Amino acid sequence: MRHFLDFEKPIAELEGKIEELRRMSDPDGINIAEEVSRLTDKADRQLRLTYAKLTAWQKTQVARHPDRPKALSYIAALITEFTPLAGDRAFADDAAIIGGMGRFRGRSVVVLATEKGADTDARVKHNFGMARPEGYRKARRLIDLAGRFGLPLLTFVDTPGAYPGIDAEERGQAEAIARSIEACLEAPVPVIATIIGEGGSGGAIALGAGDRVLMLEHAIYTVISPEGCASILWREAAAAATAAEALRLTADDLKRMRLIDTVIPEPLGGAQRDPEAAIAAVGTAVAEALTPLLDLDGAVLRAHRREKFLDMGREGIG
């Protein structure tokens, strides 16, 4: 069963009628193909109109869609011979961050990703994509590994943010995130970061400080969730839609402010409607971003990366 968001109800009704017609037995031999075709065209138009004018809050809902392809789906489709590497060599392994080595279009790479989980059991296992300090320390270890062996680093970000629990704070959550960001910035190899769903707070930036930052069309990238922002500024979660607009969290907003480099178009109706096409588009965009960086010296990459992030927020950004 396809999951429909609240603002997709008119589309859901049309597609429901189409499915009913297709399942109908027709003893009188009446041809229903014409009616199915008419409703299909109407549903396609409605889908196109709806997704042409999504608000920031609606894009937030799409970015969190339960059927949206998760990081493991991207790794399975884009990375061959993937070998996961576990643990931070200090405390434990964190399932919210997946890391390892593999090949991307024939080239050896290191991969890091935040994984939310595709079903209830997986979401619990991966803690809904919210990493603890050991996850970020694992990330730093693998970033250092990529630098040591001269392997490009590909990251896939989909997280509401770092885990906010007391145990995580006790083990140095903020320091672990800062060290992971530092490792990304200091890596002597190309770093391509892709926001595939939700890019929340420092938990996303920990894997997002790349030479090129790519973002799917209906993904979001924000310093705080709309609900969190609403509870602080308006004292009520119901103001989340207003907060989403104020946060400028959409791909178009971030590209306009030069906080990301590339917006990757999604299939009509979002990545959840055609995961294979969405994943293929990401693969093409990653390859295009990576290729020009492969011949650059490590010192040059670090210098350019430093300037890229120092330039954010300077006068002239509009």
Long-range contacts (C-beta under 8 A, 24 or more apart in sequence): 2-67, 3-65, 3-66, 3-67, 3-272, 5-58, 5-61, 5-62, 5-65, 6-61, 7-50, 7-58, 7-61, 8-50, 10-46, 10-50, 11-43, 11-46, 11-47, 11-50, 14-39, 14-42, 14-43, 14-46, 15-43, 18-43, 44-268, 47-268, 47-269, 48-268, 51-268, 51-269, 51-270, 54-218, 55-241, 55-244, 55-245, 56-220, 56-226, 56-241, 56-244, 56-245, 56-247, 56-248, 56-249, 56-250, 56-253, 57-226, 57-240, 57-241, 57-244, 57-245, 59-218, 59-220, 59-244, 59-249, 59-250, 60-198, 60-220, 60-226, 60-240, 60-244, 60-249, 62-218, 62-270, 62-272, 63-197, 63-198, 63-218, 63-219, 63-220, 64-197, 64-198, 65-270, 65-271, 65-272, 67-272, 68-196, 68-197, 68-270, 68-271, 68-272, 68-275, 69-196, 69-271, 69-272, 69-275, 69-278, 69-279, 70-115, 70-116, 70-117, 70-118, 70-158, 70-196, 70-197, 71-98, 71-113, 71-114, 71-115, 71-116, 71-156, 71-158, 71-196, 72-98, 72-113, 72-115, 72-118, 73-118, 73-275, 73-279, 74-113, 74-156, 74-196, 74-279, 74-282, 75-102, 75-111, 75-113, 75-156, 77-276, 77-279, 77-280, 77-283, 78-104, 78-279, 78-282, 78-283, 78-286, 79-103, 79-104, 79-109, 79-111, 79-154, 80-104, 82-111, 85-138, 85-142, 85-145, 86-138, 87-134, 87-138, 88-133, 88-134, 88-135, 88-137, 88-138, 88-141, 89-137, 89-141, 90-134, 90-137, 91-133, 91-134, 91-137, 91-171, 92-134, 93-134, 93-138, 94-127, 94-131, 94-132, 94-134, 94-135, 94-138, 95-125, 95-126, 95-127, 96-126, 96-127, 96-128, 96-129, 96-130, 96-131, 96-132, 96-135, 96-159, 96-163, 97-131, 97-135, 97-136, 97-138, 97-139, 97-207, 99-138, 99-139, 99-142, 100-142, 101-151, 104-152, 104-154, 104-283, 104-286, 104-287, 104-290, 105-283, 105-287, 107-152, 108-149, 108-151, 109-146, 109-151, 109-152, 109-153, 109-154, 110-142, 110-143, 110-145, 110-146, 110-151, 110-152, 110-153, 110-154, 111-153, 111-154, 111-155, 111-156, 112-139, 112-142, 112-143, 112-153, 112-154, 112-155, 112-156, 112-207, 113-155, 113-156, 113-157, 113-158, 113-207, 114-156, 114-157, 114-158, 114-159, 114-203, 114-204, 114-207, 115-158, 116-158, 116-159, 116-197, 116-198, 127-163, 128-160, 129-158, 129-159, 129-160, 129-198, 130-159, 130-160, 130-161, 130-162, 130-163, 130-164, 130-203, 131-159, 131-162, 131-163, 131-203, 131-206, 132-162, 132-163, 132-165, 132-167, 132-168, 132-171, 132-173, 133-168, 133-171, 133-172, 133-173, 133-175, 133-176, 134-171, 134-176, 135-176, 136-162, 136-173, 136-176, 136-177, 136-179, 136-180, 136-206, 137-176, 137-179, 137-180, 139-180, 139-183, 139-206, 139-207, 140-176, 140-179, 140-180, 140-183, 143-180, 143-183, 143-184, 143-187, 144-183, 146-187, 146-189, 147-186, 147-187, 147-188, 147-189, 147-298, 150-188, 150-189, 151-189, 152-189, 152-190, 152-191, 152-192, 152-290, 152-293, 152-294, 153-184, 153-187, 153-189, 153-190, 153-191, 153-192, 153-210, 154-192, 154-194, 154-286, 154-290, 155-184, 155-191, 155-192, 155-193, 155-194, 155-207, 155-208, 155-210, 156-194, 156-196, 157-193, 157-194, 157-195, 157-196, 157-197, 157-199, 157-204, 157-207, 157-208, 158-195, 158-196, 158-197, 158-198, 158-199, 159-198, 159-199, 159-200, 159-203, 159-204, 160-198, 160-200, 160-203, 160-225, 161-200, 161-201, 161-202, 161-203, 161-204, 161-225, 162-201, 162-202, 162-203, 162-206, 163-203, 174-202, 177-202, 177-203, 177-205, 177-206, 180-206, 180-207, 181-205, 181-206, 181-209, 184-208, 184-209, 184-210, 185-209, 185-302, 185-305, 185-306, 185-309, 186-302, 187-301, 187-302, 188-298, 188-299, 188-301, 188-302, 189-298, 189-301, 190-290, 190-293, 190-294, 190-296, 190-301, 191-301, 191-305, 192-286, 192-289, 192-290, 192-293, 194-264, 194-282, 194-285, 194-286, 195-219, 195-220, 195-221, 195-251, 195-260, 196-271, 196-282, 200-224, 200-225, 201-225, 209-305, 209-309, 210-305, 211-289, 211-293, 211-301, 211-304, 211-305, 211-308, 212-261, 212-262, 212-289, 212-290, 212-293, 213-259, 213-260, 213-261, 213-262, 214-260, 214-261, 214-262, 214-263, 214-264, 214-282, 214-285, 214-286, 214-289, 215-251, 215-254, 215-255, 215-260, 215-262, 215-263, 215-264, 216-251, 216-263, 216-264, 216-266, 216-271, 216-278, 216-282, 217-251, 217-263, 217-264, 217-265, 217-266, 218-251, 218-266, 218-270, 218-271, 219-251, 220-249, 220-250, 220-251, 221-249, 221-251, 221-254, 221-259, 221-260, 222-247, 222-249, 223-247, 256-318, 257-317, 257-318, 258-311, 258-312, 258-317, 259-312, 261-289, 262-289
